[in-house]
Amino acid sequence: MIAIHMILFCLLCLDFMEKGQTVYLSLGSNLGDKLGNLQDAIFAIQNTVGNIIKISPVYQSASWGFEASDFFNICLSLETKHNPQLLLQLLLDIETQLGRVRYEKEGYSSRPIDIDILYYGKEVYNTKHLVIPHPKLTARKFVLKPLADIAPQFYHPIYNKDTRNIFQECRDKGDLTKTKFRLFKNKSDFFANINFIAVEGNIGAGKTTLANKIAADFNGKLVLERFEDNPFLPKFYEDQHRYAFPLEMSFLADRYQQFTDDTSQYDLFKSFMVSDYDIYKSLIFAKITLQKEEFILYKKLFHLMYKEVKKPNIYVYLYQSPERLLENIKQRGRDFEQNISTTYLEEINAGYFNFIRSYPEQNNLIIDLGDLDFVKREEDYQTIINKIIKFAVHLPF
């Protein structure tokens, strides 16, 4: 019997060693892209410190102890195997990476990121550079409220009161407002909450490649435009005036059917959907290629269809200069595309910009690719992913 108890005790010890210690952190920012700073800090903590368990809602609060712009504040819990001193050093490193500059006589000042250790399990820790529980925890409403959201019944190891009681007794009268913004522990969780993202762009911009990479990396259902078998496309590039109307009508019918089918059928094993086109491109191209009377007729039919299709939560437009687009088109070597002109590509870019301006209520993000090569350079691909995330965290989903 004693042997069984010893085995169970050892298993419990091993389980604790594998999981590590539960830690509670407070994060704040009031300088620069505040939401973006918090999200960057969360990603860095997840990657280098430990596994994040919970993230509180984002709160907006007045600056505490000095006059400055408002803060965005959150609390989070995580499991870490690092001791308190190493944990502190890792968090200070993250602050430095995100632009925090500390001075010998810093006092209170604006900062892009501030990360404080509130609790390290139930431990009481007191050294020259680190005191746990945080000595000012009980006096800060902007810390206690988000902490109460994720750990309402966690007891302070010295005062022996839980977070809700400490919050109720707090005398801090500073303004505190809960926002609608959400932050995520990793990029996969972020994309899983987007639901549907459309990646658009001019001919040769790389929208299909980017959609493929996003779907593969973050478990997305891929919705691709299928047009290779359209019999009018090669003829259109030879004689645009003659074949423009049958081409655009053919594209519209195919896109509507494909898009409706693909976006209405959810895949239980995928976290979200990502497409390399939005059906509105049909109207953009039709306006460029059709005669006035043809376009009026086309537009009436299009808007009847457009009312019925699923709209993306985020619409990403990859902008690239016509000169760079022509280089990409030449490299991929499709015979029927080799005679595309710079003027035609400029008209397409202008058409997309007009569409984006016409639908300001849609969550539109324009990414100027410039010299970015997200196919050959992983850092460029991550730059684009980070741009999408930085844009989306400001949206109240």
N, C-alpha and C positions, 0 to 999 in steps of 0.2 A: 504493500500500500504506500509506504514512504517513497519507494522507487518511482511509483506512478506520479505522485505529487511532485517529485523532483523533475521528472520529465516534463510535466505540464508547466512548471515554473520556468524551466529552461526554454521551452517553446515560446512562452510569453515574453521572455527576455529577448529572444531572437526576433520576435515580431516587433518589439519596441525598437530594437537596433535597426531593423530594416526601415521602419516608418520614420524614426527620428523623433524630434521634439516638435510640438505644435507651437507656433510663434504667431503673434499678432503685430501687424505693422500699421502705421499711419503714414499716408502719402499726401503731399500737398504741392500745389504749383500756382504761382500768380504772375509768371513772367513768360512772355512768348506764347507759343501754342500750348496752352495749359492742358487741354484734354490730350493732345498729342504727347506731351511730356509724361503725363500719367500713364498713358498706354505704353509708351516706350519703356518706362520704368517697370511696368508689370511684366512685359515680355522678357526684360533682362533678369528680373528676379526669378521668373519661371525657368530660364535657361541656365542660371548660374547658382542660385541660392537653394531652391527646393521646390517641391510641388505645391502649387497654390490650390487651396481647398475652396475658399469663398472670397468673393469680392463684393463689397457693399455698393449701394447706389452712389452716384456722384452728388456731392453737396457743394453749394456755393456759399461762401462765408466772407464776412468782412475781415480785413487784415487784423491780426491780433498783436497788440503791443506796439504798433507803428502805423503811420498813415501810408497806404499804398492801394493798388487795385485789389479787387476781390480775389480770393483763392478758390480753387476747386480742390476738394478734399475727398479722400476715400480711406477706408480701412480694408485690410485683407488678412486672411489667415493662411498659413502654409505649414508644411512639414519639412524640417531640415535636419540634416545630420551634423551640421556645423555647430561648434560651441559658440557662446555669445560673442567672444572677442573676434573670432574669424567671421562670424555673421556680420558684425559691425563693420569690419574692414571691407567685406564684399559689397555692402550697401553703400559705403562711402565711395567705393570705386565706381559704382553705378551712377551715383550723383555726379561725380567728376566727368564721366563719359557723356552725361547729358547736359553738361555745361555749368554745373554748380561750382562756384568759386568761393572758397572759405578764407576768411581773414582772421588774424589773431584776435582782433577785437571786433568780431562780426556783429554781435547783438542781433536785433531783428532787422531784416531787410528782405526785399523782394528776391525771389529765387526761382529758377526754372523747375527745380524739383527739391523736395525735402522729404526724407524718409526717416522715420523714428521707430525704434523698437519699443512697443508698448508692454508686451508680456513675452516671456520665454518659458512656456509651460507655467508651472506654479513656482518657479524658482525666484528667489530674491538675490539680486546680484549687485554688488556695490564696489566699483573701482574708481580710479581717478577719471577715466574717460567714458565710463558706461555705468548707468544706474538702471536697474530693472526691478520692479515695474517703473515705467517712465515717471519721474517725479512730478510732472505737471499734468499728468493724465486726468486727474479728477477735476481740474480747473478749466478744461477746454471742451466746450460744448461741440465744437466742430470735429473733435476726435470721438467724444462719447456717443454722439448720435449714430454715425456710421458704424462704430464698434457695436452698438446695441443691435444694429440690424443683422450682424453676422454672429454675435456672441452675447445674446441678452442675458444668459444665465451663468456667464463665466465670472467666477468670484476672484476679487482682488485678494492676493495672498497675504497682504498686510491688513487692510481694512475689513476683510471678510464680508464684503458686500458685492452683489452682482452688478453687472453693467447698468441694468435698468434703474436700479436704486441710486447708483452713483450719478447717473444722468439726471434723475429727478431732483437730486439734492444740489446739483451744480449751480453756482451763482453767476456763471457767465451769461451776460445779457446780449452778446453779439448776435447780429443777424445771421440766420442760417436757413437756406432754402434747398430743398431736394429738387434736383434737376431730372430731366427725362433721359439723360445720356447713359449709355452702357459701355463698360469696358470689359475686356476679355483676357483670359490668362495666356492664350496662345493664338496663333493665326488660324489654326483649324477651327477653334471655337468661334472666332470672328466670322469666318466664311459660312459656318453652319447657321449662324443667325441672320445672314444677309438674305437667304431664301433664293433670290434670283438676281443675277448680275449679267448685264449685256455688255460685250466688248465690241465696239464698232470702230470703223476706220476706213480710210480711202483704200483704193486698190493697191495692194502691196505693202500696206502698213504693218502687217503682222498680226492682225486680229485673231485669225484662226490658230496660229502658233501660240499666242498668249492664252487663249481660251483653253487649248489643250493642256498647257502647262499648269494652269490654275486648277483645272479639273483633276489632273493626275496627282498634284501635290496636296490637295485639300479635300479629296473624296467628293468631287462634284459630278453631277450628271451633265454630260456634255451635249449641247444642242448645236449642231453644225448646219450651216446652210448647204444644201445639196443642189448644185446647178450644173455640174459637169456635163450632163447629158442634154442640156437645153439645145435643141437644134438651131435656134435662132441666133445664139451668141456669136459664133464665127461669122455668120452672114452679116450681123449687125456691125461688126468691126470693119467689114468690107464696104457696106452701104448703109450708113446710119439712118438716113431719111426713109428708106424703103422698109427697113425691118425694125424700126424703133417701136412702133405700136404693138405688133405681135410679140416682140421680145418682152416689153414691159408688162403686157397682159399675162403672158406666160409666167414670168417671174412672180407676179402678184398672186396668181392662182396657186402656184407651187409653194410660195412662201407662206401664204395664209394656211394652206392645208398642213404643211409640215410644221409650222410654228404652233398652230393650234393643237395638233396631235402631240408634239414633243413636250410642250409646256403644261399640258393638262394631265399628263401621265407621270405621277410621282414615282420615283424609285426608292423603295423602302431602305435600300442599302446605301443610298447616297445622302449626303448632308445638305446639299443645295443644288441649284442649277446654274450653269454658266453657258451662255450662247455666244457665238461669234457674229451675230447679226441681230438687228431689231427690225421688225417688219416695216417700220416707217421709212427705211432706206428705199423702199419701192417708190414712194412719192418723191423722194429726193432725186433719184435717178430719172424718174419719169419727167420731172419738171425740166431737166436739162435736155433730154432727148426728144420729147414729143412736141409736135406743133400745138399752137394755142388751143384749137378746137379739140384736138385729141386729148390734151391734158385736162380740159374742163370735164370731159366725159369720164376720163380715168379717175379724176379726183373725187367725183361723186361716188363711184363704186368703191374707191379705196376707203373713204371715211365710214362707209357702212360696215366694212370689214374691220377697220381699226378699232371701232368701239368694242368689239368682241374679244380682242386678243389680250393676253396677259402682258402687263407692263412690268418692266424690271424695277427692282428696288434701287439699284444703282446703274446708271448708264455711263459707261466709260468710252470716251472718244480718243483714239490714238491719233494725234496730229503728227504728220510728217510732211516736209517740204516736197513739192512736185519733183524736184531734181533727185532727191533721195528715193522717192517712190519709183521713179523710172529705173534707177539702179537695181532696186529690189525686184521689179518686174522683169528686168533683163536677166537677172540671176536665176529666177525660178523657171524661166524658159518656156512659158506657154506661148505657142506660135501665134494664136489669135490675139494676144495682148501686146505684141511687139510694136504695133503701130499706134498705140495710145499716145496722145499728145499731152504736152504740159498744160495747155489751155483746158483740156478736158478734165484733168486732175484738179486744176485750180477751181473749176466750176463745181466739182464734187465737194471739195473742201468747203466752199462758200455755201453750198446747199446744206451741209451738215451744221455749219455754224448758225444758219438761219433757223433750222429746226430747233437747235438747242436754245436759241434766244426766244423762240415761240412757245417753249414749254418750260418756263422758269420753275414751275411747281414740281417738275421732275428732278430727281437727284442726279444732275449732270456733272460729270468730271472730265475736263479736257486735260490730257497728258501730252505735253510737247516732247516728243521722243528725241529730237535733236540728234546728238551723237550716241544716244543709248543703243546698245545692241544686246537685247535681252535673250537672244538665241545663243550667242557665243560667250557672253559674260554673265556669270551668275550674280555678280554684284549689281549689274544693271537690272536684272530681273527682280532682285530684292528691292531695288529702288522703286520700281513700279508697284510692287505689292505694298510697300510702305506708303506710297502716295495714295493708294486706294484706301488703306486702313485709316490713314490720317484724315482723309476726307470723310469717311463714313462715321468715325467716332463723334463727329459734330452733328450727326443726324439723330433726331429723337425717335428711334425706332420703337 
